[in-house]
């Protein structure tokens, strides 16, 4: 395209940018200010995992005016202040019973009783969540007994969070394979849970111990959140509420991101939207009769999001009534997206992505929703190897992915694990190479393949709404033909592209200590069973 | 707020920079101890874990430990594997010693018991060093040399501080023989070659033992913050070794910001931390003329500290990353200087906080923090 057209599109894009609230800015802010901690911590998972206790501390920290109380030695209350999903916001007020050798011998129940009282008088919380550690678990303290006998003007919760009870490494392998088996037929999606990592235990405990019987109000839903610190949480929730509102459905609360009083009233909702594990929702159904709907991978993309709201409507007996509202929302977004689709239509693309359970549906968004004329889809499966996914499962995933693409008629060539040379050749055959993960260290070495980074904005594509895809389209159009930042992005040789990386476990450095520690961790973790079958299912 | 004995043992052990630390613990303890170490050294991955799980809790963790030792020996190119047994194996009664003794490995293996509930972080550090002392070899004394004892690899600014202290001592004709615990195994082994042990805050038990068994004298010194603190540090060592050196420092950098220093004179501040805290407070008080209103150690009652700070006129807080909350609540800046620091990195080895250069860097950091804090708008 020539300069004039670029300028014209740029102006047009600038005007469009002012039309809506800046969802993009929110994503970038979250990516920068949360991601610097969260993304880095995720990499450290190659060498170990955090304690179940920290998952529980995180989930409790989402409940307004709740105080987590660690029942264990002082050390547990030091590092558990940092939670991998929220490293930048430690739980500063993390009281602890500070168990010592005497307590290990004689039991720590008295200390717990005393500490609960102290915590109440210091913080006046709405809820004190007692989180036992490996030590109190081993000693056998009766936490439930202690909190039952106490009479305080706040709620008390016992969350089984002993750190030695966690999922096995292999559990992910079978889940990944089951996902791959269900790509073409979503009705076969794996309907089981992996063992909890702290969050699930809190969810189950609040259902079991805090929620109270309510009269179920029609067309009212609860939404399970990953927490208010998830990338783009605020704007996504806003859109979900808007679409539900148009359908005549109200959102009761987000769990566990709410107050204790709201938790108690949660059973008033007719339907629970489950984002993570099902166990808590099944328990709610058992105790209070609330139905649930899980947010599956196939609810991505325009058709997927439409299906999600249709399925929710169906669960709420709103079949037909809600159709018009859902269609209207979808059509509005599609209409808005059209102007960007036209911009993309003139160019050829290669997209570099990584293999995971959502990959086919993500590729479908690129090709079908955004209508990117994709010639090559480059899929890096190395991440899966790094996660201990077996070669057999990876084979199944590749085969099923290709079959799904053929069935959906997406028409691009799939290249798995392309080398730098292959990427260079691909780059010559297209106008743009996009990458939804940070790839300059792999493909940009020595000024190699010019890749457009869409790693931050791809989070917009995983939302339970239509506008994220539109926002993504707007961003991509601006990146491709807008003027902003163009002066500086031509001759990069980033410092990160000057390191040597491990070929499989990118972005781990090619370093003997890192490799040995990764393999050591992987091996030791693999040895552990979890009280479930060999495939990690409960 | 104290990390407990396990954390202390981990910090001392991981300071042997070519050793591998094998944590015989469930996943969380391993993660927690390591996460503070990785902030400013993200590829220094030398820790492993036996991943104690429900099965080990019920049937014992000895098999897992045996397996982990074999794997670690195969995977790492290391002369030494240090096994630290934490809380869980201590309660269930794993016979760690028997497992270690029965293992035939290429690497040397040493183990230590460090259940978190059995003592403080400093206890863990002290006891670990005593245990590690078994690795030392008789060595010919190097005249005019010292060991520096008390460091940990995850101390904030540790590399830069050690470099600066070495530079200053070298100027004084003193060679640093071994930095404990921030040295290779070989350097650790030859620690007895020093003429003097210098203990900075922790490691006294090791120094005492080396004095008793090897006749090696030791000096207990404050961490060398500030111009006077550093001069005192260098002078004391120099005097002890008879090198007769008078350290000189350059006041010029401070002149460039003398007006700011004037304005900051009398600033009310509070300080909390490990053994570094007292030396920091002395610098702030004695050299910058700040009023140290509250000074506390990590092992003190944290809530009491918080309350005292809240009731004081504190305008700058000095501590670890964990003090950010108090700083935010009181709308004052936080200067991070001691463990654990997990929300700032220190990667430049020539920007210390210790020593003469450190006094300049620290002063610069304080002034910049205050000036960029937002003035009356904050």
Contacts between the chains, C-beta under 8 A, distances in Angstrom:
chain1	res1	chain2	res2	distance
A	37	B	343	7.9
A	40	B	42	7.4
A	41	B	35	7.6
A	43	B	42	8.0
A	44	B	31	7.9
A	44	B	34	7.5
A	44	B	35	6.8
A	44	B	38	6.0
A	47	B	34	7.0
A	47	B	45	5.5
A	47	B	47	7.2
A	48	B	27	6.3
A	48	B	30	5.0
A	48	B	31	4.6
A	48	B	34	6.3
A	48	B	47	7.7
A	48	B	49	5.9
A	49	B	27	5.1
A	49	B	31	6.2
A	50	B	27	7.3
A	50	B	28	6.3
A	50	B	31	4.6
A	50	B	32	7.7
A	50	B	35	8.0
A	51	B	26	7.2
A	51	B	27	6.2
A	51	B	28	2.2
A	51	B	29	7.5
A	51	B	31	6.4
A	51	B	32	7.0
A	52	B	28	7.1
A	53	B	28	5.9
A	54	B	28	6.9
A	54	B	31	8.0
A	73	B	4	5.5
A	73	B	87	6.4
A	73	B	116	4.4
A	73	B	117	3.9
A	74	B	1	7.5
A	74	B	2	5.2
A	74	B	3	7.5
A	74	B	4	5.2
A	74	B	116	7.2
A	75	B	2	7.5
A	75	B	3	5.1
A	75	B	4	3.0
A	75	B	5	7.6
A	75	B	6	5.8
A	75	B	7	5.7
A	75	B	29	7.5
A	75	B	32	7.6
A	75	B	116	3.8
A	75	B	117	7.9
A	75	B	121	7.8
A	76	B	28	7.6
A	76	B	32	8.0
A	76	B	116	7.3
A	77	B	1	7.7
A	78	B	1	6.1
A	78	B	2	7.1
A	78	B	3	4.7
A	78	B	4	7.4
A	78	B	7	7.1
A	78	B	32	7.3
A	78	B	340	7.9
A	79	B	3	7.3
A	79	B	7	7.8
A	79	B	28	7.8
A	79	B	31	7.5
A	79	B	32	2.9
A	79	B	33	7.1
A	79	B	35	6.5
A	79	B	36	7.1
A	80	B	28	7.4
A	80	B	32	6.9
A	81	B	322	6.9
A	82	B	32	8.0
A	82	B	35	6.5
A	82	B	342	6.5
A	87	B	342	7.1
A	87	B	343	7.9
A	88	B	343	6.6
A	90	B	321	7.3
A	90	B	322	6.5
A	90	B	324	7.6
A	90	B	325	7.6
A	92	B	322	6.7
A	92	B	324	7.5
A	92	B	325	3.4
A	92	B	326	7.7
A	93	B	325	7.6
A	99	B	117	5.4
A	100	B	117	5.2
A	100	B	118	7.5
A	101	B	115	7.8
A	101	B	117	5.8
A	101	B	118	5.3
A	103	B	117	7.3
A	104	B	91	6.1
A	104	B	117	5.8
A	122	B	303	6.9
A	134	B	26	5.4
A	134	B	28	7.5
A	134	B	57	7.8
A	134	B	87	6.3
A	134	B	88	5.2
A	135	B	87	5.3
A	135	B	88	7.6
A	135	B	91	6.9
A	135	B	116	7.9
A	135	B	117	6.2
A	138	B	57	6.6
A	138	B	88	6.6
A	138	B	91	4.8
A	138	B	92	7.0
A	139	B	91	7.3
A	163	B	26	4.6
A	163	B	27	6.4
A	163	B	28	3.9
A	163	B	29	7.5
A	164	B	26	4.2
A	164	B	27	7.9
A	164	B	52	5.7
A	164	B	53	5.7
A	164	B	54	5.7
A	164	B	56	7.4
A	164	B	57	5.3
A	164	B	88	6.5
A	165	B	53	7.7
A	165	B	54	5.5
A	166	B	27	6.2
A	166	B	53	7.2
A	509	B	43	5.0
A	511	B	43	5.2
A	511	B	45	7.7
A	512	B	76	7.9
A	512	B	77	6.1
A	513	B	43	6.9
A	513	B	44	6.9
A	513	B	45	4.9
A	513	B	46	5.5
A	513	B	76	7.4
A	514	B	43	5.5
A	514	B	45	4.8
A	516	B	20	7.9
A	516	B	45	7.7
A	516	B	75	4.1
A	516	B	76	4.5
A	516	B	77	7.6
A	517	B	45	3.8
A	517	B	46	6.7
A	517	B	47	6.7
A	517	B	48	6.3
A	518	B	45	7.5
A	519	B	75	5.5
A	520	B	48	4.3
A	520	B	49	8.0
A	520	B	68	7.6
A	520	B	71	5.8
A	520	B	72	6.0
A	520	B	75	5.3
A	520	B	76	7.5
A	521	B	48	6.8
A	521	B	49	6.7
A	521	B	51	7.9
A	523	B	71	5.5
A	524	B	48	7.2
A	524	B	49	6.3
A	524	B	50	6.4
A	524	B	51	4.5
A	524	B	64	7.4
A	524	B	67	7.5
A	524	B	68	5.7
A	524	B	71	7.0
A	525	B	51	5.4
A	527	B	51	7.3
A	527	B	64	7.2
A	527	B	67	6.8
A	528	B	51	5.6
A	528	B	53	4.4
A	528	B	55	7.0
A	529	B	53	7.6
A	529	B	55	6.4
A	530	B	53	7.5
A	530	B	54	7.7
A	531	B	54	6.5
